[in-house]
Amino acid sequence: MAQAADILIIGGGVAGLSAAATLSRRAQVIVLEAEEQIGFHSSGRSATMVHYALGDRVVRELTRASRAFFDAPPERFSDAPLGRTVPLLVHAREEELDALDALQADLAPFATLDRLDRDGVRQLCPLLRDDAHYGIADRGALRLDPHALLQGYLGQLRRNGGELKTGARVAAVERGGGRWLVATEGGEEFSASMIVNAAGSWADAIARLAGVSELGLQPLRRTIVTFDAPPGIDLDALPFAKTIGDELYFAAESGRLFASPMDEVPSEPTDAQPDEYEVALAAHRMEERTTVKVDRIHSRWAGLRTFTPDRHPAVGFAADANNFFWLAGQGGFGLQTSPAMARIAAALIAGDPWPMTDVTEAELSPTRFLGQAA
Ligand SMILES: Cc1cc2nc3c(=O)[nH]c(=O)nc-3n(C[C@H](O)[C@H](O)[C@H](O)COP(=O)(O)OP(=O)(O)OC[C@H]3O[C@@H](n4cnc5c(N)ncnc54)[C@H](O)[C@@H]3O)c2cc1C
């Protein structure tokens, strides 16, 4: 006998859990997660930042609309703070000045920025080499605690009477009697009037199972390594430091440093593993841009950032199926936009007015890709 719910959410990452927390206020929600734990894939492998140098205007607006949630989460959401302030520093060499100016203009409506000269850059981040001539700093950026965020969403779901099923890999999705019928690899069966597809890198695969047109999602692998910081460095005072081009970012991480070469290697949906080349590239770029010697990599991981063709997320009902709702394509900004994305999902599902002022429904609608995917 299939277990019944109003809404089945496929995917227990930040997208699925944030939507579940909100939707469960008004509906009976079950989240189906393939792995034994939540956040096992992208949501547990990120750089955990909230800042405005990611993405474009649309992503920045979604981030801005999410920010109040991180600063003042709902009552009982989390015992621990959701994040701590870590300045964002974007630095540039002499020949990169124009690009820095352009970014500063783009970010100005969203954040209070300090313009830094060579000394200012070094003061904020003493590790950078002295070819970092210019910088902009947003001293209000945040480093999130992803565990607190995911557990917070899960707690809300449970307090609202919703359920999370782990080890529940969806293997079949079909329509029957005006409802969605879902079977897991393990043979469990569920039925619901609505499906929310929050399966991250696998969201197109879920659409295929359901006979719904794909969006053309592309997972891109990104690598992070950790290594020792030089002695005497005040790790707590370090910013999240990023090159103006997408070459390198680094910050403090659990008593060490972490760095990413900001790789974007196309991948199938999979349990992403770091490749030797990108690990070496991270160390190389760290030594090129900073005075740090990377003698030994302490740990390494990779995760997938999954993009739609225009790099804006997709939230809304599929045009070619009843009650099949997309919540996908969160790229490299899925944590920092999750409160706004969950709010949008809840409004569209409830038939409430569009809840954003500076992003239109059309900009995020999955129907914009109709006929484009292979
Ligand atoms: C290296 C790196 C750095 C990043 N840095 C940042 C950052 O600083 N700030 C930021 O906001 N974002 C960042 N991101 C992006 C962020 O991590 C993602 O946008 C976000 O985690 C996507 O969440 P998701 O829930 O869509 O995907 P996921 O977390 O991958 O969740 C999808 C879930 O669906 C499940 N699933 C798949 N198929 C099935 C099935 N058949 N049945 C049941 N369940 C299924 C999977 O097991 C998975 O748990 C970064 C990502 C990476 C990799």
The ligand as an SDF file (V2000), in Angstrom:
LIG
                    3D

 53 58  0  0  0  0  0  0  0  0999 V2000
   32.5980   23.4910   -4.3670 C   0  0  0  0  0  0  0  0  0  0  0  0
   31.2750   24.1810   -4.2340 C   0  0  0  0  0  0  0  0  0  0  0  0
   31.1980   25.4420   -3.6600 C   0  0  0  0  0  0  0  0  0  0  0  0
   29.9410   26.0600   -3.4980 C   0  0  0  0  0  0  0  0  0  0  0  0
   29.9040   27.2410   -2.8160 N   0  0  0  0  0  0  0  0  0  0  0  0
   28.6950   27.8060   -2.5440 C   0  0  0  0  0  0  0  0  0  0  0  0
   28.6150   28.9700   -1.7420 C   0  0  0  0  0  0  0  0  0  0  0  0
   29.6200   29.4980   -1.2790 O   0  0  0  0  0  0  0  0  0  0  0  0
   27.3800   29.4950   -1.4950 N   0  0  0  0  0  0  0  0  0  0  0  0
   26.2320   28.9170   -1.9940 C   0  0  0  0  0  0  0  0  0  0  0  0
   25.1360   29.4290   -1.7450 O   0  0  0  0  0  0  0  0  0  0  0  0
   26.2880   27.7860   -2.7480 N   0  0  0  0  0  0  0  0  0  0  0  0
   27.4960   27.2290   -3.0250 C   0  0  0  0  0  0  0  0  0  0  0  0
   27.5660   26.0960   -3.7790 N   0  0  0  0  0  0  0  0  0  0  0  0
   26.3380   25.6100   -4.4460 C   0  0  0  0  0  0  0  0  0  0  0  0
   25.4270   24.8380   -3.5320 C   0  0  0  0  0  0  0  0  0  0  0  0
   26.1610   23.8580   -2.8390 O   0  0  0  0  0  0  0  0  0  0  0  0
   24.3360   24.2040   -4.4020 C   0  0  0  0  0  0  0  0  0  0  0  0
   23.7030   25.1800   -5.2190 O   0  0  0  0  0  0  0  0  0  0  0  0
   23.2520   23.5470   -3.5560 C   0  0  0  0  0  0  0  0  0  0  0  0
   23.8300   22.6900   -2.6120 O   0  0  0  0  0  0  0  0  0  0  0  0
   22.2720   22.7740   -4.4350 C   0  0  0  0  0  0  0  0  0  0  0  0
   21.3490   22.1700   -3.5680 O   0  0  0  0  0  0  0  0  0  0  0  0
   20.3730   21.0200   -4.0820 P   0  0  0  0  0  0  0  0  0  0  0  0
   19.5060   20.6780   -2.9320 O   0  0  0  0  0  0  0  0  0  0  0  0
   19.7680   21.4580   -5.3530 O   0  0  0  0  0  0  0  0  0  0  0  0
   21.3360   19.8240   -4.4820 O   0  0  0  0  0  0  0  0  0  0  0  0
   21.9130   18.6220   -3.5930 P   0  0  0  0  0  0  0  0  0  0  0  0
   22.4590   19.1060   -2.3180 O   0  0  0  0  0  0  0  0  0  0  0  0
   22.8380   17.8540   -4.4740 O   0  0  0  0  0  0  0  0  0  0  0  0
   20.6280   17.7870   -3.2640 O   0  0  0  0  0  0  0  0  0  0  0  0
   19.9590   16.9880   -4.2110 C   0  0  0  0  0  0  0  0  0  0  0  0
   19.6080   15.7160   -3.5190 C   0  0  0  0  0  0  0  0  0  0  0  0
   18.7610   14.9450   -4.3700 O   0  0  0  0  0  0  0  0  0  0  0  0
   19.0330   13.5950   -4.0660 C   0  0  0  0  0  0  0  0  0  0  0  0
   18.5590   12.7360   -5.1700 N   0  0  0  0  0  0  0  0  0  0  0  0
   19.0310   12.6790   -6.4380 C   0  0  0  0  0  0  0  0  0  0  0  0
   18.3780   11.7270   -7.1390 N   0  0  0  0  0  0  0  0  0  0  0  0
   17.4710   11.1950   -6.2910 C   0  0  0  0  0  0  0  0  0  0  0  0
   16.5010   10.1580   -6.4320 C   0  0  0  0  0  0  0  0  0  0  0  0
   16.3600    9.4650   -7.5700 N   0  0  0  0  0  0  0  0  0  0  0  0
   15.7380    9.8540   -5.3570 N   0  0  0  0  0  0  0  0  0  0  0  0
   15.8710   10.5290   -4.1740 C   0  0  0  0  0  0  0  0  0  0  0  0
   16.7890   11.5070   -4.0070 N   0  0  0  0  0  0  0  0  0  0  0  0
   17.5730   11.8310   -5.0460 C   0  0  0  0  0  0  0  0  0  0  0  0
   20.5340   13.5550   -3.9270 C   0  0  0  0  0  0  0  0  0  0  0  0
   20.9790   12.4130   -3.1960 O   0  0  0  0  0  0  0  0  0  0  0  0
   20.8190   14.8630   -3.2090 C   0  0  0  0  0  0  0  0  0  0  0  0
   20.9320   14.7170   -1.8110 O   0  0  0  0  0  0  0  0  0  0  0  0
   28.7780   25.4300   -3.9600 C   0  0  0  0  0  0  0  0  0  0  0  0
   28.8480   24.1630   -4.5460 C   0  0  0  0  0  0  0  0  0  0  0  0
   30.0850   23.5360   -4.6700 C   0  0  0  0  0  0  0  0  0  0  0  0
   30.1250   22.1610   -5.2490 C   0  0  0  0  0  0  0  0  0  0  0  0
  1  2  1  0
  2  3  1  0
  2 52  2  0
  3  4  2  0
  4  5  1  0
  4 50  1  0
  5  6  2  0
  6  7  1  0
  6 13  1  0
  7  8  2  0
  7  9  1  0
  9 10  1  0
 10 11  2  0
 10 12  1  0
 12 13  2  0
 13 14  1  0
 14 15  1  0
 14 50  1  0
 15 16  1  0
 16 17  1  0
 16 18  1  0
 18 19  1  0
 18 20  1  0
 20 21  1  0
 20 22  1  0
 22 23  1  0
 23 24  1  0
 24 25  2  0
 24 26  1  0
 24 27  1  0
 27 28  1  0
 28 29  2  0
 28 30  1  0
 28 31  1  0
 31 32  1  0
 32 33  1  0
 33 34  1  0
 33 48  1  0
 34 35  1  0
 35 36  1  0
 35 46  1  0
 36 37  1  0
 36 45  1  0
 37 38  2  0
 38 39  1  0
 39 40  1  0
 39 45  2  0
 40 41  1  0
 40 42  2  0
 42 43  1  0
 43 44  2  0
 44 45  1  0
 46 47  1  0
 46 48  1  0
 48 49  1  0
 50 51  2  0
 51 52  1  0
 52 53  1  0
M  END
$$$$
